[in-house]
Each structure stands twice: as structure tokens, then as C-alpha cells.
Amino acid sequence: MKYPLFAIIACATIGQLQAQQNTTAPAAIDYSINKVGSNYLFTPSKILSATPVEDQCKTSTCWSYSTLSLLESELIRLGKGQHNLSQMYVARCAYTEKAITYLRMNGNHSFDQGGEGWDIPSIVSKYGIVPESVYTGLKNGATRHDHSEMIAVLKGFMSALVKRDLGTYSENWIPAFEGILDAYLGPIPKEFTYQGKNYTPQSFAASLQLNMSDYVALTSFTHHPDYSHFVIEVPDNWAMDRAYNLPLTEFTNTVINAIDKGYTVAWAADVSEKGFSFRDGLAIVPADESTIKKIGTDNAGFNDAGAKKEGNAFSQPVAELNITPELRQTAFDKQTTTDDHGMHIVGVSKEKNGGTYFLVKNSWGTGNALGGYFYVSEAYFKYKTISVMLHKDAIDKATTKKLGI
């Protein structure tokens, strides 16, 4: 990818929610609407704790931001406090793993910035993890991430390597590759001090007591059998890992039920639809697409998915498409649903007209109407989701039995 039950009154702010549920979202935002002046009215049934919104800047490391946000919420859920884990440490380690795989495939494989949520468990298991304060991935006084030059250099290096005669490259290529990463992101810390204790990346990961094998990926497509375990055919799945396949209704209900049980969910989805507007705090699938149109490029760094759009649909609830498994599959097969972006689902709300919406934490900074969060309709989720990742205990036992988990 590139990119306790409670009730509240309509005018409740996130500050009131924070008092009741210990959320760490910004305190001055009204989560009962998607933006000022909107006629949408949301009543949260569950909003779970999350660490502050961050900005991936000019990188395609959303997969790292979203899944580490999931793990940070898991630490809060387990009573281990609030920790800010280093997205760039994971991304750096992943670049090395991608390079090894790319070379083994003789260049006939993906090598880019993108990845999948399930990359994190394998990376953490092998390389450990560090806090953000220990490894920022920023050098020379930089305050914002930009991997564009670095990935160009890395691609050039790997392209030259695979053009050599098979078997003629030396073992020096790995330290040379690591040297490029050191130059742009900084060397990996072998030891560090955090909250008064000394750690290595591996010992710090162990201290968090998160079992990486507890996190599983789910999806819903008809080109593989229900309840099978298959490799999702998207370019950023460089690790060729697998997700469990559920029927669409069961898939959607599994995520809703997970939130209700207190588990947040990492979400990979297409964000290129007309109905996706991070600026307006909303992602929907209007039955009548003429209710929305783009009116220019965005000036706040939200990429095309956050482009300026206008139309009543972002301010006035409209009828949405009925999303069927067949419609979803066709969009995937025709590549109108693509693996664009990773985000973090932290809540579920009901809109006054009866629709279910997910509250999603993004990694594009706090400059939109909801301070970096936005609402996603159930229809949009069904239509445009590639996969989710969550703790296996969040899944109902009847479903885990069918999946063989």
C-alpha cells in the first residue's frame, strides 16, 4: 500500500468521549459529525483507545503507520501503557527483506516502498522493534520524511545487481545496501535506553509481550474458496503472505464485532474513489455519482485521495450502492479496486438514518475536519477493502473454527 458500551448526545465532543473511554484522540473535535455544517449525525457505539495521529509525509509507508498504530492500541488494551513505536525502523528492516526477495526472484518481483500490514509481525519477529524516540529515520535536522530520493537510489542499486551474470555478485552487496539505508535513515541502534531501562531491539520487543503469531489477516473475495487461506494478488504483497477468506457479510460483521469486543483493526483499502474525501472526513459510495465531483488538486498534502471535491453527498446523507460479493470481485478483477492505503479502524458509529460507519485513524496528519480521523460507511468498507489485520481473539469462535485458526 502506498498510502464499555456508551451513549452520547449529538453535541458530544471527543473530550467527553476521552473522559469515558481513555481515548487519546485530539480533545477539541466533535465526532458526532464529519465536518462543520454537515447534516450527518453520528452516535458512536464504540470508540477505542489510540495513540496520536502522525504524518507519513512523502513516503509510501502507510502499512507501517497503520499496523504499528494497531499494535500501540493493543498495548493500551493490555494495560501496558502508551508507546510510540518507530515506523521507520520497521520500514528500514523491510527494505532489506524486500531486497533479498527481489534478488532471489532475479528482479521479477516488487521492490518499492509499499507493503502490507502482515509485514510487521514477521519484521518484529526477526528484527525486534524500537520506540520512535530511539529511531526516527530523520537525519541532518530534517523534520519531515521523504523517501523519494532514497528509493530511487535503492532501485538503481538493485537493478544493477540483477543485471550481473547469475552467481557473480559477492556477499558484499548486503552491507553496501545497508550503507545506503544508513546514509538516508541512520544506522540501526544495537542497544538503547528507554524509560530508564536498557534494551536491544529484540529485548524491547520481548518486553512488550505481544505475540506476533496472534495477528491474522482476513479478506473477502470470490476467486478463492470461502474459508481458504491464500496469497492476495497485489504488487505490494512482496512477502507473498496469506489472508483468510470470508464471505462478505461474515467478513464485515467480524470487523464490527471485533470493535465491539475492544479490538482495533488495521485496514487496507482503495482510496481513489470519488466518495473518498479525507478533507471532508468521509468515505461513501453514492448510488448517484453525480452528487460528487472533483474541483481541483488538494493543497494540504493529502494526495489525490484527498483532492478537493464538492457535492451534497459529503454534507447530506445519500443513498449508497448495494455492495454484493460479485460487484466487489469485479472491481478487484478490473483493478478499479486497488491496494492503495493502510489505515486503522478504531470505532463504530450509527448515523441518524441507520447506517453503520467505521471511525478510522489515518496517517496524513491532523489537517482535516476530524483531526486526522474520518468516517467510512459500511458500503465503502464492503466495496473497497483489500484486507484487514487483527488479533485472532477478536474473531468469533464459530468463524475461527471454520478458518482452522
DOKOL-516464 format. One record per residue: z, x, y of N, C-alpha, C in turn; residue in one letter; residue number from 1. Coordinates in steps of 0.05 Angstrom, whole numbers. Example, Ala and Ser with C-alpha at 12.3 -4.5 7.8 and 13.67 -1.06 7.14 Angstrom:
2
    n_pz    n_px    n_py   ca_pz   ca_px   ca_py    c_pz    c_px    c_py  residu  num
     156     264    -114     156     246     -90     156     264     -66       a    1
     142     257     -45     143     273     -21     157     258       1       s    2
//
This chain:
405
    n_pz    n_px    n_py   ca_pz   ca_px   ca_py    c_pz    c_px    c_py  residu  num
       0      16     -24       0       0       0       0      17      25       m    1
     -14       7      44     -16      21      69       4       8      87       k    2
       7      -3      81      26     -14     101      50     -31      90       y    3
     550    -325      -1     558    -353      -7     540    -372       8       p    4
     530    -394      -4     511    -412       9     524    -424      34       l    5
     508    -425      56     520    -435      80     500    -452      95       f    6
     510    -467     114     492    -484     131     497    -475     159       a    7
     475    -477     176     478    -470     204     464    -492     220       i    8
     473    -495     244     459    -514     262     434    -502     273       i    9
     416    -517     284     389    -508     291     390    -486     312       a   10
     410    -485     329     410    -465     350     426    -440     342       c   11
     434    -437     317     449    -414     309     434    -388     313       a   12
     447    -367     321     435    -341     324     442    -323     301       t   13
     429    -301     298     435    -282     277     463    -271     280       i   14
     473    -271     304     500    -262     308     520    -279     293       g   15
     515    -306     293     532    -324     278     529    -320     248       q   16
     504    -316     240     499    -310     212     513    -285     203       l   17
     512    -265     221     524    -239     214     554    -242     209       q   18
     567    -259     224     595    -263     220     601    -276     193       a   19
     583    -292     183     587    -306     158     578    -291     134       q   20
     557    -273     137     546    -261     113     544    -230     115       q   21
     555    -218     135     555    -189     138     526    -178     138       n   22
     507    -192     150     481    -180     153     482    -159     175       t   23
     462    -141     174     461    -120     194     436    -123     211       t   24
     424    -146     211     401    -151     228     409    -152     258       a   25
     391    -149     277     398    -150     305     413    -175     312       p   26
     433    -172     331     452    -193     335     443    -214     356       a   27
     421    -210     370     414    -229     392     389    -245     386       a   28
     383    -249     361     358    -262     354     363    -289     341       i   29
     348    -309     349     351    -336     338     333    -339     314       d   30
     344    -340     290     328    -342     266     322    -370     258       y   31
     328    -389     275     320    -417     268     292    -423     277       s   32
     279    -405     292     251    -408     300     237    -382     295       i   33
     210    -382     294     195    -357     290     189    -343     316       n   34
     190    -357     339     186    -345     365     195    -365     386       k   35
     199    -356     410     207    -374     432     185    -394     437       v   36
     192    -419     440     173    -440     445     161    -453     421       g   37
     168    -443     397     157    -454     373     170    -480     365       s   38
     154    -498     352     165    -523     342     173    -521     313       n   39
     169    -497     301     181    -492     274     211    -492     277       y   40
     225    -503     257     254    -503     257     264    -497     229       l   41
     276    -473     227     285    -463     201     315    -466     197       f   42
     323    -474     174     351    -475     166     355    -456     142       t   43
     366    -433     147     370    -414     124     388    -425     103       p   44
     380    -422      78     397    -428      55     411    -403      45       s   45
     398    -380      51     410    -354      43     397    -332      60       k   46
     413    -315      73     404    -291      86     422    -269      76       i   47
     411    -248      64     427    -227      52     428    -202      69       l   48
     446    -185      64     451    -161      80     428    -141      78       s   49
     421    -130     100     400    -109     101     407     -89     122       a   50
     397     -65     119     401     -43     138     382     -48     162       t   51
     386     -34     184     369     -39     208     339     -34     203       p   52
     323     -49     218     294     -46     216     286     -18     226       v   53
     266      -6     212     256      20     220     226      18     225       e   54
     213      40     233     185      41     240     171      63     224       d   55
     152      55     208     137      75     192     117      91     209       q   56
     112      82     234      95      95     253      67      99     241       c   57
      55     122     246      27     126     237      27     139     209       k   58
      38     124     190      38     132     162      32     108     146       t   59
      23     112     121      19      90     102      40      92      81       s   60
      65      94      89      88      97      71     105      72      70       t   61
      93      49      75     108      24      74     122      20      47       c   62
     109      29      25     121      27      -1     148      41      -3       w   63
     151      63      11     176      78      11     197      63      29       s   64
     188      54      52     207      40      70     217      14      57       y   65
     199      -2      46     207     -28      35     225     -25      11       s   66
     219      -7      -7     234      -5     -32     261       9     -27       t   67
     262      29      -9     287      41      -2     305      21      13       l   68
     293       3      29     308     -18      41     320     -36      20       s   69
     305     -42      -1     316     -57     -24     340     -42     -36       l   70
     338     -16     -41     360      -1     -53     384       0     -34       l   71
     379       2      -8     400       1      12     415     -25      11       e   72
     400     -47       8     413     -73       6     429     -75     -21       s   73
     418     -63     -42     432     -62     -67     459     -48     -65       e   74
     459     -26     -50     485     -12     -46     505     -29     -31       l   75
     495     -44     -11     513     -63       3     523     -84     -16       i   76
     505     -95     -32     513    -116     -52     534    -106     -71       r   77
     532     -81     -79     550     -70     -98     576     -59     -86       l   78
     579     -63     -60     603     -54     -46     605     -25     -41       g   79
     582     -11     -40     582      18     -36     576      26      -7       k   80
     577       6      11     573      12      39     544      14      48       g   81
     541      19      73     514      21      85     505      50      86       q   82
     481      55      75     469      82      74     440      80      84       h   83
     432     100      98     404     102     107     391     124      90       n   84
     374     116      71     362     135      53     335     146      65       l   85
     328     170      58     305     183      70     279     174      58       s   86
     263     159      73     236     151      64     218     175      61       q   87
     220     194      79     201     216      79     208     236      56       m   88
     232     237      48     239     254      24     224     243       0       y   89
     225     217      -4     211     204     -27     181     208     -24       v   90
     170     204       0     142     207       4     133     235      -1       a   91
     149     255       7     142     283       3     141     289     -27       r   92
     161     280     -42     161     285     -71     138     271     -84       c   93
     131     247     -74     109     232     -86      82     246     -82       a   94
      79     260     -59      54     274     -54      50     295     -76       y   95
      71     309     -84      68     329    -105      60     316    -132       t   96
      73     294    -139      66     280    -163      38     269    -163       e   97
      29     259    -140       2     249    -137     -18     272    -141       k   98
     -12     295    -130     -30     318    -133     -32     327    -162       a   99
     -10     327    -176     -11     335    -204     -29     316    -220       i  100
     -25     290    -215     -41     269    -229     -70     271    -222       t  101
     -75     276    -196    -103     278    -186    -118     301    -199       y  102
    -104     323    -203    -116     347    -215    -121     341    -245       l  103
    -102     328    -258    -105     322    -286    -129     303    -291       r  104
    -134     286    -271    -157     268    -273    -183     280    -261       m  105
    -182     306    -256    -205     321    -245    -216     308    -220       n  106
    -199     298    -203    -207     286    -178    -217     258    -179       g  107
    -218     246    -203    -227     218    -207    -203     199    -206       n  108
    -188     200    -185    -163     185    -183    -156     182    -153       h  109
    -137     165    -148    -129     161    -120    -111     184    -111       s  110
    -116     195     -87     -98     214     -74     -98     207     -45       f  111
     -77     193     -36     -75     184      -9     -46     179      -2       d  112
     -41     167      21     -13     162      30       0     139      16       q  113
     -16     120       6      -5      95      -5       9      99     -31       g  114
      24      78     -39      38      79     -64      48      51     -71       g  115
      65      49     -91      76      24     -99     107      26    -100       e  116
     120       3     -99     149       2    -100     161      16    -124       g  117
     147      13    -147     158      25    -172     155      55    -172       w  118
     142      67    -152     143      96    -150     171     107    -145       d  119
     187      91    -130     213     101    -122     232     106    -145       i  120
     235      88    -165     252      94    -187     245     120    -202       p  121
     218     124    -206     210     149    -220     215     174    -203       s  122
     210     172    -177     215     195    -160     245     201    -158       i  123
     261     181    -154     290     185    -152     301     196    -179       v  124
     291     187    -201     300     197    -227     294     226    -230       s  125
     271     235    -220     263     263    -224     273     282    -202       k  126
     272     272    -177     278     290    -154     304     283    -140       y  127
     317     261    -147     341     253    -132     333     240    -106       g  128
     352     238     -88     348     225     -62     367     238     -42       i  129
     361     236     -17     379     246       4     381     226      27       v  130
     401     227      43     403     210      66     382     217      88       p  131
     376     198     104     357     202     126     367     224     145       e  132
     394     226     149     405     246     167     400     274     156       s  133
     396     277     131     392     303     119     362     311     119       v  134
     344     292     116     316     297     115     300     276     129       y  135
     291     282     154     277     262     170     247     264     166       t  136
     237     287     158     208     292     157     195     296     184       g  137
     212     301     204     202     306     231     208     335     239       l  138
     189     348     252     193     376     260     185     380     289       k  139
     194     402     300     186     411     327     192     390     348       n  140
     214     376     346     222     357     366     208     330     364       g  141
     191     326     344     177     301     342     197     278     337       a  142
     190     255     348     207     231     344     193     209     329       t  143
     167     212     324     152     191     310     135     204     288       r  144
     133     190     266     118     200     243      88     196     247       h  145
      73     216     239      43     215     239      33     233     217       d  146
      23     222     195      15     238     172     -16     241     172       h  147
     -30     234     193     -59     235     192     -70     263     189       s  148
     -59     282     204     -69     310     200     -60     321     173       e  149
     -36     316     166     -25     327     141     -41     317     117       m  150
     -48     291     116     -62     281      93     -91     292      92       i  151
    -102     297     116    -129     309     117    -129     337     105       a  152
    -108     353     112    -105     380     101    -100     379      71       v  153
     -83     361      62     -77     359      34    -101     351      17       l  154
    -117     332      28    -141     323      14    -161     346      13       k  155
    -163     361      34    -182     384      34    -173     404      13       g  156
    -148     409      11    -137     428      -8    -143     419     -37       f  157
    -138     393     -43    -142     383     -70    -172     381     -76       m  158
    -188     375     -56    -217     373     -61    -228     400     -69       s  159
    -219     421     -54    -228     448     -61    -219     457     -89       a  160
    -195     448     -96    -184     456    -122    -200     444    -145       l  161
    -206     418    -143    -220     405    -166    -249     414    -168       v  162
    -260     427    -147    -288     436    -148    -290     463    -163       k  163
    -268     476    -168    -269     501    -183    -275     495    -212       r  164
    -285     515    -226    -290     512    -254    -265     505    -269       d  165
    -267     487    -288    -243     479    -303    -228     503    -314       l  166
    -202     503    -310    -186     524    -322    -185     549    -306       g  167
    -198     550    -283    -199     575    -267    -178     576    -245       t  168
    -166     554    -238    -145     555    -217    -119     566    -229       y  169
    -103     578    -212     -79     591    -221     -55     572    -217       s  170
     -32     581    -227      -8     565    -223       3     567    -195       e  171
     -10     583    -178      -1     586    -150      -8     561    -133       n  172
     -24     543    -144     -33     521    -127      -9     503    -120       w  173
      10     500    -138      33     482    -132      50     493    -109       i  174
      59     518    -109      73     528     -86      57     528     -60       p  175
      30     532     -63      13     531     -39      12     503     -28       a  176
      10     483     -46      10     455     -38      37     448     -25       f  177
      59     457     -37      86     453     -26      89     466       1       e  178
      75     488       5      77     501      31      65     484      53       g  179
      44     470      47      32     451      67      53     430      74       i  180
      65     418      53      85     398      58     109     409      74       l  181
     117     433      68     139     446      83     131     448     113       d  182
     106     456     118      97     460     145      98     435     162       a  183
      91     412     149      90     387     164     115     371     163       y  184
     129     371     140     153     354     137     179     369     135       l  185
     178     395     130     202     411     126     208     414      97       g  186
     221     436      90     228     441      61     249     422      51       p  187
     248     418      25     268     400      12     295     414      12       i  188
     316     401      21     343     413      20     353     415      -9       p  189
     362     439     -16     373     443     -43     402     433     -44       k  190
     417     437     -22     445     427     -20     449     417       8       e  191
     467     398      11     474     387      37     501     375      37       f  192
     512     370      61     537     357      64     533     329      76       t  193
     546     309      64     543     281      74     570     268      71       y  194
     579     257      93     605     243      94     627     260      82       q  195
     626     287      89     648     305      82     646     316      53       g  196
     625     309      38     622     319      11     596     334       8       k  197
     596     354     -11     573     370     -16     557     358     -39       n  198
     530     358     -36     513     346     -56     487     363     -59       y  199
     474     359     -81     446     365     -85     432     338     -84       t  200
     405     337     -81     392     311     -83     398     296    -108       p  201
     400     310    -131     405     297    -156     434     286    -157       q  202
     453     302    -148     481     293    -149     486     270    -130       s  203
     472     270    -107     475     248     -88     464     222    -101       f  204
     441     224    -114     430     201    -127     450     191    -148       a  205
     462     208    -163     481     200    -184     506     187    -171       a  206
     514     197    -147     538     186    -134     533     157    -125       s  207
     508     149    -120     503     122    -112     505     102    -135       l  208
     504     112    -160     508      96    -184     488      72    -186       q  209
     463      77    -178     442      58    -182     426      66    -206       l  210
     424      49    -226     408      56    -249     379      48    -244       n  211
     362      69    -242     334      64    -234     319      48    -255       m  212
     328      48    -280     315      32    -300     321       2    -298       s  213
     339      -5    -280     347     -33    -277     326     -48    -259       d  214
     308     -34    -246     290     -46    -227     262     -49    -240       y  215
     252     -74    -239     227     -81    -252     208     -94    -233       v  216
     182     -91    -239     161    -103    -223     150    -128    -237       a  217
     145    -149    -221     134    -174    -230     109    -180    -215       l  218
      91    -195    -228      67    -204    -215      57    -230    -227       t  219
      34    -240    -219      23    -265    -230      -7    -265    -227       s  220
     -21    -259    -249     -50    -261    -249     -59    -273    -276       f  221
     -83    -285    -275     -93    -298    -299    -112    -281    -316       t  222
    -119    -257    -306    -137    -239    -321    -122    -223    -342       h  223
     -95    -227    -344     -79    -216    -365     -61    -239    -376       h  224
     -53    -238    -401     -37    -260    -413     -10    -263    -399       p  225
      -1    -288    -397      26    -293    -387      46    -277    -404       d  226
      66    -266    -390      89    -252    -402      81    -225    -413       y  227
      56    -216    -407      48    -189    -416      58    -168    -395       s  228
      54    -143    -401      63    -121    -384      38    -103    -380       h  229
      27    -103    -356       1     -90    -352       0     -73    -327       f  230
     -19     -55    -325     -24     -38    -302     -39     -55    -281       v  231
     -28     -58    -258     -42     -73    -237     -64     -56    -226       i  232
     -88     -67    -225    -112     -52    -219    -117     -50    -189       e  233
    -101     -34    -175    -104     -29    -147    -103       2    -142       v  234
    -118      12    -123    -121      41    -119     -94      55    -115       p  235
     -75      42    -101     -50      56     -94     -31      57    -118       d  236
     -38      45    -140     -22      48    -164     -30      74    -179       n  237
     -26      96    -164     -34     122    -174     -18     130    -199       w  238
       6     120    -202      23     127    -225      16     110    -249       a  239
      -2      90    -245     -11      73    -267      12      60    -282       m  240
      32      52    -266      55      38    -278      49       9    -281       d  241
      66      -5    -295      60     -33    -304      80     -53    -291       r  242
      70     -77    -289      86    -100    -280      85    -122    -300       a  243
     106    -138    -301     108    -161    -319      94    -185    -306       y  244
      78    -199    -323      61    -221    -313      74    -248    -319       n  245
      78    -264    -298      89    -290    -300      70    -312    -290       l  246
      72    -336    -301      57    -358    -289      66    -362    -260       p  247
      48    -371    -243      52    -371    -214      77    -386    -206       l  248
      81    -410    -216     105    -425    -208     131    -411    -217       t  249
     131    -400    -241     155    -386    -251     159    -360    -234       e  250
     137    -347    -227     139    -323    -211     152    -329    -184       f  251
     142    -350    -171     153    -358    -144     182    -366    -146       t  252
     188    -382    -166     216    -392    -169     235    -369    -176       n  253
     225    -349    -190     241    -325    -197     250    -311    -171       t  254
     232    -309    -152     240    -295    -127     259    -312    -111       v  255
     254    -339    -109     272    -357     -95     300    -356    -107       i  256
     301    -357    -134     327    -357    -148     341    -330    -145       n  257
     326    -308    -144     338    -282    -140     353    -280    -113       a  258
     340    -290     -92     353    -290     -66     378    -307     -67       i  259
     377    -330     -80     400    -348     -82     423    -335     -97       d  260
     416    -317    -116     437    -303    -131     448    -279    -116       k  261
     436    -272     -93     446    -249     -78     430    -224     -80       g  262
     406    -225     -92     389    -201     -96     365    -202     -77       y  263
     361    -181     -62     337    -180     -45     314    -170     -62       t  264
     289    -171     -51     265    -167     -66     245    -150     -50       v  265
     235    -129     -61     213    -113     -48     187    -128     -54       a  266
     170    -131     -33     146    -148     -34     122    -133     -26       w  267
     101    -132     -43      75    -120     -37      55    -143     -34       a  268
      39    -142     -12      22    -165      -6      -1    -157      12       a  269
     -21    -175      13     -43    -173      32     -34    -184      59       d  270
     -39    -169      81     -30    -178     107     -54    -181     126       v  271
     -78    -183     115    -102    -183     131    -112    -212     138       s  272
     -97    -232     129    -106    -260     133    -103    -268     162       e  273
    -119    -288     170    -116    -300     197     -88    -310     201       k  274
     -76    -321     180     -50    -333     183     -27    -314     182       g  275
     -32    -288     181     -11    -268     182      -9    -258     211       f  276
      14    -264     224      18    -253     251      46    -243     254       s  277
      49    -217     251      75    -205     255      85    -210     283       f  278
      66    -209     302      74    -214     331      87    -241     334       r  279
      76    -261     320      86    -289     322     108    -295     302       d  280
     116    -275     286     138    -279     267     132    -298     244       g  281
     106    -299     236      98    -320     216      75    -311     200       l  282
      75    -319     174      52    -315     156      48    -342     141       a  283
      25    -354     145      19    -381     134     -10    -382     125       i  284
     -17    -402     110     -44    -406     100     -54    -434     109       v  285
     -63    -437     134     -71    -464     144     -95    -474     128       p  286
     -93    -500     121    -116    -512     107    -140    -512     125       a  287
    -136    -514     151    -158    -513     171    -156    -487     186       d  288
    -173    -468     178    -172    -441     190    -178    -440     220       e  289
    -191    -462     230    -198    -462     258    -174    -465     276       s  290
    -150    -470     264    -126    -471     280    -116    -444     290       t  291
    -129    -422     279    -122    -395     287    -147    -379     292       i  292
    -147    -362     312    -168    -343     316    -157    -318     329       k  293
    -170    -295     323    -162    -271     336    -173    -270     364       k  294
    -158    -259     383    -167    -258     410    -167    -229     421       i  295
    -166    -209     404    -166    -181     413    -148    -164     396       g  296
    -148    -138     402    -131    -120     387    -103    -120     398       t  297
     -85    -111     381     -57    -111     388     -50     -85     403       d  298
     -32     -87     422     -25     -63     438       3     -53     431       n  299
      16     -64     410      43     -57     404      46     -41     379       a  300
      23     -31     368      24     -14     344      27     -29     318       g  301
      19     -54     317      22     -70     293      -3     -69     276       f  302
     -23     -53     283     -48     -51     268     -63     -78     268       n  303
     -84     -81     253    -100    -105     253     -84    -129     244       d  304
     -65    -124     225     -49    -147     215     -32    -159     236       a  305
     -27    -144     258     -11    -155     280     -28    -161     304       g  306
     -54    -163     301     -72    -168     323     -65    -193     338       a  307
     -71    -194     363     -66    -218     379     -82    -242     368       k  308
     -69    -264     364     -82    -288     353     -72    -312     369       k  309
     -87    -332     369     -79    -356     383     -85    -380     365       e  310
     -71    -402     370     -76    -426     355     -50    -441     351       g  311
     -52    -467     348     -28    -484     346     -12    -478     321       n  312
     -24    -466     300     -10    -462     275      14    -444     277       a  313
      15    -426     296      38    -408     298      61    -421     314       f  314
      55    -444     327      76    -457     343      82    -485     332       s  315
      63    -497     318      66    -524     308      59    -525     278       q  316
      78    -533     261      72    -534     232      46    -549     226       p  317
      30    -537     208       5    -550     200       4    -551     169       v  318
     -14    -567     159     -18    -569     130     -29    -542     120       a  319
     -19    -534      96     -28    -509      85     -44    -514      59       e  320
     -59    -494      51     -75    -496      26     -56    -500       2       l  321
     -66    -515     -17     -52    -517     -43     -61    -493     -59       n  322
     -42    -475     -64     -49    -450     -78     -46    -453    -108       i  323
     -68    -450    -122     -68    -452    -151     -71    -424    -163       t  324
     -65    -420    -188     -70    -394    -201     -99    -386    -199       p  325
    -117    -405    -201    -146    -399    -201    -154    -389    -173       e  326
    -144    -402    -152    -150    -394    -125    -140    -366    -119       l  327
    -115    -361    -128    -103    -334    -125    -119    -313    -140       r  328
    -127    -319    -164    -142    -299    -180    -169    -293    -168       q  329
    -183    -314    -159    -209    -310    -147    -207    -291    -122       t  330
    -186    -295    -106    -183    -278     -82    -178    -249     -90       a  331
    -163    -245    -112    -159    -218    -122    -184    -205    -133       f  332
    -199    -221    -148    -223    -210    -161    -245    -204    -140       d  333
    -246    -220    -119    -266    -216     -97    -256    -196     -76       k  334
    -232    -187     -80    -219    -168     -62    -216    -179     -34       q  335
    -212    -205     -31    -202    -216      -6    -172    -216      -5       t  336
    -160    -212     -29    -131    -205     -30    -130    -176     -39       t  337
    -119    -159     -21    -118    -130     -27     -89    -121     -24       t  338
     -84     -97     -34     -57     -85     -34     -52     -71      -8       d  339
     -45     -86      13     -43     -76      40     -16     -63      47       d  340
       5     -77      41      30     -71      55      55     -78      37       h  341
      76     -61      40     101     -66      27     122     -74      47       g  342
     138     -95      40     158    -106      57     183    -113      41       m  343
     203    -126      53     228    -130      39     238    -159      45       h  344
     239    -175      24     248    -203      27     278    -204      25       i  345
     290    -215      47     320    -215      48     332    -243      51       v  346
     315    -264      52     326    -291      55     306    -313      49       g  347
     317    -337      47     301    -361      42     311    -382      62       v  348
     292    -396      74     299    -418      93     282    -443      87       s  349
     291    -465      96     276    -490      95     267    -497     123       k  350
     241    -504     126     231    -513     152     236    -543     153       e  351
     238    -554     178     246    -582     181     228    -601     167       k  352
     202    -593     163     184    -611     149     184    -608     119       n  353
     203    -591     109     207    -590      80     197    -565      66       g  354
     182    -548      80     171    -524      67     191    -503      63       g  355
     187    -486      42     204    -463      37     191    -438      49       t  356
     207    -422      63     198    -398      76     216    -374      68       y  357
     204    -351      65     219    -327      60     223    -312      86       f  358
     247    -301      91     252    -284     113     247    -255     104       l  359
     229    -241     118     220    -215     109     226    -194     130       v  360
     237    -171     121     242    -148     138     217    -130     136       k  361
     206    -122     159     182    -106     160     190     -77     168       n  362
     170     -59     169     175     -31     177     156     -24     200       s  363
     151     -42     218     135     -37     242     151     -38     267       w  364
     176     -31     265     193     -31     289     204     -59     295       g  365
     217     -61     318     231     -85     325     218    -101     348       t  366
     192     -95     353     179    -106     377     168    -133     375       g  367
     172    -147     353     160    -174     352     182    -195     359       n  368
     175    -220     355     192    -242     364     219    -243     349       a  369
     220    -233     325     245    -234     309     257    -207     304       l  370
     252    -188     322     264    -162     320     257    -146     295       g  371
     233    -150     285     223    -135     262     223    -152     237       g  372
     233    -176     238     231    -195     215     209    -215     220       y  373
     202    -230     200     183    -253     203     186    -271     180       f  374
     176    -296     183     177    -316     162     150    -318     147       y  375
     152    -321     121     129    -324     104     130    -350      88       v  376
     110    -367      90     110    -392      76     107    -388      46       s  377
     117    -407      31     114    -406       2      84    -404      -6       e  378
      67    -419       9      39    -418       3      27    -390       7       a  379
      35    -377      29      25    -350      34      35    -331      12       y  380
      60    -334       5      71    -317     -17      55    -321     -43       f  381
      50    -345     -50      35    -351     -75       7    -339     -74       k  382
      -6    -341     -51     -34    -334     -48     -38    -304     -47       y  383
     -21    -290     -31     -27    -263     -23      -8    -241     -34       k  384
      10    -248     -52      27    -228     -64      13    -212     -85       t  385
      16    -186     -84       6    -169    -105      28    -166    -127       i  386
      52    -159    -118      74    -155    -137     101    -156    -122       s  387
     122    -158    -137     149    -155    -126     165    -136    -144       v  388
     186    -125    -133     205    -109    -149     233    -118    -143       m  389
     249    -120    -164     277    -130    -160     294    -120    -184       l  390
     319    -124    -181     338    -117    -203     334    -137    -225       h  391
     334    -127    -250     328    -144    -273     349    -166    -276       k  392
     374    -162    -266     395    -182    -269     389    -206    -250       d  393
     371    -203    -231     364    -225    -213     346    -245    -227       a  394
     335    -238    -250     316    -255    -264     331    -273    -284       i  395
     324    -299    -285     337    -317    -303     334    -307    -332       d  396
     354    -312    -348     355    -302    -376     332    -313    -392       k  397
     324    -338    -387     302    -350    -402     276    -335    -397       a  398
     273    -326    -372     248    -311    -365     250    -283    -376       t  399
     272    -269    -374     274    -242    -386     270    -243    -416       t  400
     278    -264    -429     273    -266    -458     244    -267    -464       k  401
     229    -283    -448     200    -286    -452     186    -259    -446       k  402
     197    -244    -427     184    -219    -419     192    -196    -438       l  403
     213    -200    -453     223    -179    -470     238    -157    -455       g  404
     250    -164    -432     266    -145    -416     294    -144    -428       i  405
//
